[in-house]
Amino acid sequence: MNFDYRPETYFNGTGASTLLAKLSYPESQWGEEICIFATALDGEIFFEVIDFYGNEYKPKPACSSEPLPLQELILLLESLEVDPESEMGHINQTLQGIPQAESKLYPELKDYFNQKRAHFGFI
C-alpha cells in the first residue's frame, strides 16, 4: 500500500467542493454514514465532515495547502471526534467501530479499511 500516494488535485473543474471519502459503519444499529468533503477557498483546501445528524466535527487537519497523502487522510478519518455534550445519534459509539470506506480519489483507502476490519474479525 502506498501511504505516500497523493492525488494531483481534488477538483475536476465542476465546482469548488468534492467528496473525498464516504464511511459506513455496518455494525452500527443506526446505520451511520459519514462523508468527508474538501472545499477550495482562497488557495486553501478546507475539510468538512458531514453525517446524517448534523454533528459538529473538528477534522485534523482542518485545512491544507495541497491534497493530503493517503497516510494523512487515514489519520484524519481515524481521529474523528464529536463533542460528547453535543453528540446526536450516538455517533461517538459508532466512531469506535471500524468503517467501510469508499473514495474515488484514494483507491487504496477501501483496501486499508477492509484489511483492518478483517484483522479485527469484522469480515
C-alpha positions in Angstrom: 0.0 0.0 0.0 1.4 3.4 -1.0 0.8 5.6 2.1 2.5 8.5 0.3 0.0 8.5 -2.6 -1.5 11.9 -3.1 -3.9 12.9 -5.8 -2.7 15.8 -8.0 -5.9 17.6 -7.3 -9.2 17.1 -5.6 -11.1 19.3 -8.0 -12.0 18.4 -11.6 -13.4 21.8 -12.7 -17.0 21.1 -11.8 -17.0 23.0 -8.6 -15.1 24.2 -5.5 -16.2 21.2 -3.4 -15.6 17.4 -3.8 -16.3 14.2 -1.9 -13.1 12.8 -0.5 -14.4 9.7 1.3 -17.6 8.1 2.5 -17.5 6.0 5.6 -20.2 3.5 6.6 -20.5 1.5 9.8 -22.3 -1.7 9.1 -22.2 -2.9 12.7 -23.9 0.2 14.0 -27.6 -0.4 14.8 -28.2 3.1 13.5 -26.6 2.5 10.0 -24.3 5.6 10.2 -22.7 7.1 7.2 -20.2 9.9 7.3 -18.9 11.9 4.3 -15.7 13.9 4.2 -15.6 16.8 1.7 -12.8 19.1 0.5 -13.6 22.7 -0.4 -11.2 25.2 -2.1 -11.3 28.7 -0.6 -8.7 31.4 -1.0 -5.9 29.0 -2.1 -6.5 26.6 0.8 -8.3 23.3 1.0 -10.8 23.0 3.9 -12.1 19.7 5.2 -15.7 19.2 6.3 -17.2 16.2 7.9 -21.0 15.6 7.4 -23.3 13.0 9.0 -27.0 12.4 9.0 -27.5 14.0 12.4 -25.6 17.3 11.7 -22.9 16.6 14.4 -20.0 19.1 14.6 -16.6 17.5 13.8 -13.2 19.1 14.0 -11.1 17.3 11.4 -7.4 17.2 12.0 -6.1 18.9 9.9 -8.9 21.3 9.3 -7.2 22.6 6.1 -4.2 22.1 3.9 -2.5 23.9 1.0 -2.4 20.7 -1.1 -4.2 17.3 -1.3 -3.3 15.1 1.7 -1.2 11.9 1.2 -3.2 8.7 1.9 -1.5 8.4 5.3 -2.7 11.8 6.5 -6.3 11.1 5.2 -6.3 7.9 7.2 -5.2 9.8 10.3 -7.9 12.4 9.7 -10.6 9.6 9.4 -9.3 7.6 12.4 -9.2 10.7 14.7 -12.7 12.0 14.0 -14.3 13.2 17.2 -17.6 14.8 18.2 -18.1 16.8 21.4 -19.9 14.3 23.7 -22.1 17.1 25.1 -23.5 18.0 21.7 -23.5 14.4 20.3 -26.5 13.4 18.3 -27.5 9.9 17.3 -24.9 8.0 19.5 -22.2 8.9 16.9 -19.3 8.6 19.4 -20.2 4.9 19.9 -20.3 4.4 16.2 -16.9 6.1 15.7 -15.3 3.4 18.0 -16.0 0.9 15.2 -14.1 0.2 12.0 -15.8 1.6 9.0 -16.1 0.5 5.4 -14.6 3.2 3.2 -15.1 4.4 -0.3 -13.1 7.0 -2.2 -12.7 7.7 -5.9 -9.7 9.9 -5.2 -7.9 7.4 -2.9 -8.4 4.0 -4.5 -6.4 2.1 -1.7 -8.5 3.6 1.1 -11.1 0.8 0.7 -8.4 -1.9 0.9 -6.8 -0.3 4.0 -10.1 -0.4 6.0 -11.1 -3.8 4.6 -7.7 -5.2 5.9 -8.2 -3.5 9.2 -11.8 -4.9 9.5 -10.5 -8.4 8.6 -7.8 -8.2 11.2 -10.3 -7.4 13.9 -12.8 -10.1 12.8 -15.4 -7.9 11.2 -15.1 -9.6 7.8 
